[in-house]
Structure formats: C-alpha cells, structure tokens
Amino acid sequence: MTKPQNIAKGFTSVFSENIMTVPNLMTCIRIILIIPFLIMFFNGNYISSFTVLMFSGVTDFLDGFIARTFNQTSQLGKYLDPLADKLTLFAVGFCVSMMFPQLFPIIILLVTKDILMIAGSLILLKRSINPPRAQWYGKAATFFFYVSALTSVIVYFCGTELFWLVNTLFLVTFVLMFTAMIRYYKIFKSLLNYG
C-alpha cells in the first residue's frame, strides 16, 4: 500500500467511526468558546471572558474523563482535543501579551513549540506513524502557563506591585516550555528513525 493510500486509510478510519460522542461535542464547544472569550476580553469584560475560559477548562477536564470512563474515545477526538488545547492556548497567550508586551517572546516560544509539534505530527502521519500522546512535562508546561496567565491578570487589574511575580512565573513557564519542546523533539526523532 502506498503512502497516500495509508494516509487516506487513516482519515477514513477517523470519519467512519461514531464521531458524535459527548467528548467530541464538548471539545467542539471548547473551540467555539474561544470566539466569545476574545470578544469579551477586547470589549473590556475581563471577568466574563475569564469565566468563559474557566468553563472551557472544565469542559477540557470533563471530555477526557467521560471519554475514558464511558469508553467514548475516538480517532477524531485524539486530533480534535489537542487542536482545541492549542487554539485556546494561542488565544490566551495573545491576550496576555497585549497586557504585558515584555512577555511576547514567551508567547512566540509557545506558538513555535505547538506549530513544530503539529508539523511533526503531520510528518509522522504521512509516514503512517501514530504521533506521540501528550507527555506529563508538556501538560505541566501548559498548566503553569495558565497559572501564570491568571496571576498576571489579577496583578494587572488589582494594581499591585507584584509585577516581579508575573515575570518570575513566566520565566519558569519559558524554561518548562523549552524543556518540553526539546524532549518532544527527541521523541519525534526517535519515531522517525525507528517507527
């Protein structure tokens, strides 16, 4: 079987299964919620925007829990869930960089890491190799990013003199993201060489 046929077979398997599952629906809702989050944020409705973001985070937890508990995992979900994560992350990163321009390099690293991971996954799929699942260090970097983002918003609007805390948190986030990017690169390289 040729490589194009392998790819076509992979995509066929994604859409031939039951894709109308509760986790997939919740993931789609999470993607849609990015739009009202951005609209509310740029209209100055910060409390409402971050309420939407927290609701999005709850659905992120629940869709994985439901998928595992009720055996509703699907091939589509494996691609849709990380896509929703990355789009939400980009949206939050963009908003935070508007508040704190000095953090823009960290946002660039975040976007670069995820773009490289998407590109790497496409290369693996082209070679009929399943992309690796998210690892704990990647999840830790993402979690720390959200903690840093939330802290930065609180500091910004409370008018406190804790900007050093924001800088410190994002510096740690930068280190975690860079470390995750290097470790993911090693996994991708190993899969390409031996997959």
C-alpha positions in Angstrom: 0.0 0.0 0.0 1.4 3.4 -1.0 1.8 6.3 1.4 -1.1 8.3 0.0 -3.3 5.3 0.4 -2.1 4.9 4.0 -3.0 8.5 4.8 -6.4 8.1 3.1 -7.0 5.0 5.1 -6.1 6.8 8.3 -8.5 9.7 7.6 -11.2 7.2 6.5 -10.9 5.5 9.9 -11.3 8.8 11.6 -14.6 9.6 10.0 -16.0 6.1 9.6 -16.4 5.6 13.3 -19.0 7.2 15.6 -17.8 10.8 15.9 -21.0 12.1 17.5 -19.8 11.4 21.1 -20.2 13.6 24.1 -16.5 14.2 24.5 -16.2 15.3 20.8 -19.2 17.6 21.3 -17.7 19.2 24.4 -14.4 19.6 22.5 -16.2 21.4 19.7 -17.9 23.7 22.3 -14.5 24.4 23.7 -13.3 25.6 20.3 -16.4 27.7 19.8 -15.9 29.3 23.2 -12.7 30.9 22.0 -14.7 33.5 20.0 -16.8 34.9 22.9 -13.7 34.8 25.1 -11.8 37.1 22.7 -14.8 39.4 22.1 -15.4 39.8 25.8 -11.8 40.4 26.5 -11.3 43.1 23.9 -14.5 44.8 25.0 -13.1 45.1 28.5 -15.4 42.4 30.0 -12.5 40.7 31.7 -14.4 38.9 34.4 -16.9 37.5 31.9 -14.1 36.5 29.5 -12.2 34.6 32.1 -15.4 33.0 33.4 -15.8 31.6 29.8 -12.2 30.5 30.0 -12.7 28.6 33.3 -15.8 27.0 31.8 -13.7 25.9 28.8 -11.1 24.4 31.2 -13.9 22.4 33.0 -15.1 21.0 29.7 -11.5 20.1 28.9 -11.3 18.0 32.0 -14.7 16.5 31.6 -14.3 15.4 28.0 -11.3 13.4 28.8 -12.9 11.9 31.9 -16.1 11.0 30.1 -14.1 9.5 27.1 -12.1 7.2 29.5 -14.9 6.3 31.9 -17.6 5.5 29.3 -15.3 4.2 26.6 -16.1 7.1 24.2 -12.6 7.6 22.9 -12.4 8.1 19.1 -9.7 8.7 16.5 -11.3 12.1 15.8 -11.1 13.0 19.4 -7.4 12.3 19.5 -6.9 15.0 16.9 -9.7 17.4 18.0 -8.8 17.6 21.6 -5.1 18.8 21.2 -6.3 21.2 18.5 -8.8 22.8 20.9 -6.0 23.0 23.5 -3.6 24.8 21.2 -6.2 27.2 19.8 -7.3 28.1 23.4 -3.6 28.5 24.4 -2.9 30.8 21.5 -5.9 32.9 22.3 -5.0 33.3 25.9 -1.3 33.9 25.0 -2.3 36.7 22.6 -4.5 38.4 25.2 -1.8 38.2 27.9 0.8 39.6 25.5 -1.4 42.6 25.0 -1.3 43.3 28.7 2.4 42.6 29.2 4.3 43.2 25.9 7.6 42.1 27.7 6.1 38.6 27.7 5.8 38.5 23.9 9.0 36.3 23.5 7.4 33.6 25.7 4.2 33.7 23.6 6.4 33.3 20.5 8.0 30.3 22.0 4.6 28.8 22.9 3.3 29.2 19.4 6.6 28.0 17.9 6.5 24.8 20.0 3.0 24.0 19.1 3.4 24.7 15.4 6.5 22.4 15.3 4.5 19.7 17.1 1.7 20.0 14.6 4.2 19.9 11.7 5.9 16.9 13.3 2.6 15.0 13.8 1.8 15.6 10.1 5.1 14.2 9.0 4.6 11.1 11.2 1.1 10.6 9.8 2.5 10.9 6.3 4.8 8.0 7.2 1.9 6.1 8.7 3.3 6.5 12.2 1.0 7.5 15.1 2.0 10.8 16.7 3.0 10.5 20.4 0.5 11.3 23.1 0.9 14.4 25.3 3.5 13.8 27.9 3.4 15.0 31.6 6.1 17.6 31.0 4.1 19.1 28.2 0.9 19.2 30.3 3.0 20.7 33.2 4.2 23.5 30.9 0.6 24.2 29.7 -0.8 24.1 33.3 2.0 26.5 34.5 1.2 28.8 31.6 -2.4 29.1 32.6 -1.4 29.7 36.3 1.0 32.4 35.1 -1.7 34.0 32.8 -4.3 34.1 35.5 -1.8 35.5 38.0 -0.8 38.2 35.5 -4.4 39.3 35.0 -5.0 39.5 38.8 -1.8 41.6 39.3 -2.7 43.8 36.3 -6.2 44.7 37.5 -5.5 44.8 41.2 -2.8 47.4 40.6 -0.4 45.7 43.0 3.4 45.9 42.9 3.9 42.3 42.1 5.0 42.5 38.5 8.2 40.7 39.6 6.0 37.7 40.4 4.5 37.8 36.9 8.0 37.9 35.3 9.2 35.1 37.5 6.2 32.9 36.7 6.6 33.4 33.0 10.3 32.8 33.2 9.6 29.4 34.8 7.0 28.8 32.1 9.6 29.6 29.5 12.0 27.1 30.9 9.3 24.4 31.1 8.1 25.0 27.6 11.7 25.0 26.2 12.4 21.7 28.0 9.2 20.2 26.8 10.0 21.2 23.2 13.4 19.6 23.4 12.0 16.4 24.8 9.2 16.2 22.3 11.8 16.7 19.5 13.7 13.7 20.8 10.5 11.6 20.7 9.7 12.7 17.2 13.2 12.0 16.0 13.1 8.5 17.6 9.8 7.7 16.0 11.1 8.8 12.6 14.2 6.7 12.9 12.7 3.6 14.4 9.0 4.0 13.9 
